[in-house]
Amino acid sequence: MIKKEIPFTVEIYATSEELTIADATLLASARAITSAAYAPYSNFKVGAAALLSNGSIVTGTNQENASYPVGICAERVLLSTVASQFGGVGIITMAISYDNLKGESKHPISPCGICRQSLSEYEERTNQPIRIILSGLGGEVYIIEKAQQLLPLTFSLLDIK
């Protein structure tokens, strides 16, 4: 038997004021778009903003449904929009933020498992690593080099060929 460690690095910033102008602007878009989320059941609004390789910025929000927990996360709304409207153009950076209407929104959150799988596969199909910026409406900011780091040992397109 062998043991293998699969580490990854996270950049941690005390606030968004420490970010580059481009990253701070993208995070501000994600924070702002949380207000457009439809989350009457969880009261947990999530917004995502992405810088595409063609220079466009696309946003998405979580959308819940009366048939709760049927709904779709902000990250997958954004990925679907990019794939549908931009023909699978690569995403350079995605910022994700949230507004917890029942509590505080001051620490980074990370995508759910389904979103991690979707982000990982989108990276693979566009051959473009997606930098991920994670934050709440304030507080610390995490930056991860590529989405696949959030899901080591991912199930991928290569597994079904």
C-alpha positions in Angstrom: 0.0 0.0 0.0 1.1 3.6 -0.6 -0.4 6.8 0.6 -0.6 9.8 -1.6 -1.4 13.3 -0.4 -3.3 15.5 -2.9 -2.7 19.1 -1.6 -3.7 22.4 -3.2 -2.9 26.0 -2.3 -5.4 28.7 -1.4 -4.5 32.3 -1.5 -6.1 34.1 1.5 -6.7 37.8 1.5 -8.0 39.6 4.6 -10.5 41.7 2.5 -11.3 42.4 -1.1 -9.3 45.6 -0.8 -6.1 43.5 -1.1 -7.2 42.1 -4.5 -6.1 43.3 -7.9 -8.4 45.8 -9.5 -9.7 43.1 -12.0 -10.4 40.6 -9.2 -12.0 43.2 -6.9 -14.2 44.3 -9.8 -15.3 40.8 -10.6 -16.0 40.0 -6.9 -18.0 43.2 -6.6 -20.2 42.0 -9.6 -20.8 38.7 -7.8 -21.6 40.4 -4.6 -24.0 42.8 -6.3 -25.8 40.1 -8.3 -26.7 38.2 -5.2 -29.7 40.6 -4.8 -31.2 39.1 -8.0 -31.2 35.5 -6.6 -34.5 33.8 -6.1 -34.1 32.1 -2.7 -37.4 32.4 -0.8 -37.0 28.9 0.8 -33.4 28.9 2.0 -33.0 32.7 2.3 -29.4 32.0 1.1 -28.7 34.1 -2.0 -25.7 33.2 -4.1 -24.2 35.3 -7.0 -21.5 34.4 -9.4 -19.7 36.5 -12.0 -17.2 35.2 -14.6 -14.6 36.8 -16.8 -14.6 34.9 -20.1 -11.6 34.4 -22.4 -13.3 36.7 -24.9 -13.4 39.6 -22.3 -17.1 39.3 -21.6 -18.5 39.3 -18.0 -21.4 37.0 -17.3 -23.4 36.6 -14.0 -25.7 34.1 -12.5 -27.7 33.6 -9.3 -29.3 30.6 -7.6 -32.9 30.0 -8.5 -35.1 28.0 -6.1 -38.5 26.4 -6.7 -41.6 25.7 -4.7 -40.8 22.0 -5.3 -37.9 22.6 -2.9 -35.1 21.4 -3.1 -35.5 21.6 -6.8 -33.5 24.5 -8.0 -30.2 25.4 -9.6 -27.1 27.0 -8.1 -25.6 30.2 -9.2 -22.5 28.5 -10.6 -24.4 26.2 -12.8 -26.8 29.0 -14.0 -23.6 30.9 -15.0 -22.1 27.8 -16.8 -25.3 27.2 -18.7 -25.5 30.8 -19.8 -21.9 30.8 -21.0 -22.3 27.4 -22.8 -25.6 28.6 -24.4 -24.8 32.1 -25.3 -21.1 32.0 -26.0 -20.6 28.5 -27.5 -18.5 27.1 -24.7 -16.0 30.0 -24.5 -13.5 29.5 -21.7 -13.9 31.1 -18.3 -10.7 32.7 -16.9 -12.0 33.6 -13.5 -15.2 33.1 -11.6 -16.1 35.0 -8.4 -18.7 33.5 -6.0 -20.4 35.4 -3.2 -23.5 35.1 -1.0 -26.0 36.8 1.2 -27.3 34.7 4.1 -30.5 36.5 5.0 -30.7 34.5 8.2 -27.2 35.3 9.4 -23.8 36.7 8.5 -22.2 36.7 5.1 -18.6 37.4 6.2 -16.6 34.3 5.3 -15.9 32.5 2.0 -18.2 29.7 0.8 -17.3 27.0 -1.6 -19.4 25.5 -4.4 -21.5 22.4 -3.7 -20.4 19.0 -5.0 -22.6 19.1 -8.1 -21.2 22.6 -9.0 -17.6 21.3 -8.3 -18.2 18.5 -10.8 -19.8 20.9 -13.3 -16.9 23.4 -13.0 -14.3 20.7 -13.3 -15.9 19.3 -16.5 -16.3 22.8 -18.0 -12.6 23.4 -17.5 -11.9 20.1 -19.2 -14.2 20.7 -22.2 -12.8 24.2 -22.8 -9.2 23.3 -21.9 -9.2 26.5 -19.7 -8.4 26.5 -16.0 -11.0 28.5 -14.1 -9.6 30.6 -11.2 -12.1 30.7 -8.4 -12.6 33.7 -6.1 -14.7 32.8 -3.0 -16.1 35.4 -0.5 -19.1 36.6 1.3 -20.4 40.2 1.2 -17.3 41.0 3.3 -14.4 39.5 5.2 -11.8 37.1 3.9 -11.4 36.2 0.2 -10.0 32.9 -1.0 -8.5 32.4 -4.5 -8.0 28.9 -5.9 -5.9 28.4 -9.0 -8.3 26.1 -10.8 -11.7 24.6 -10.2 -10.5 21.0 -10.5 -8.5 21.5 -7.2 -11.9 21.7 -5.4 -12.7 18.2 -6.6 -9.6 15.9 -6.5 -10.2 12.5 -8.0 -12.9 13.9 -10.2 -15.1 11.7 -12.4 -14.4 13.1 -15.9 -15.0 12.8 -19.6 -11.9 10.6 -19.8 -13.6 8.0 -17.5 -16.4 7.3 -19.9 -14.5 7.1 -23.1 
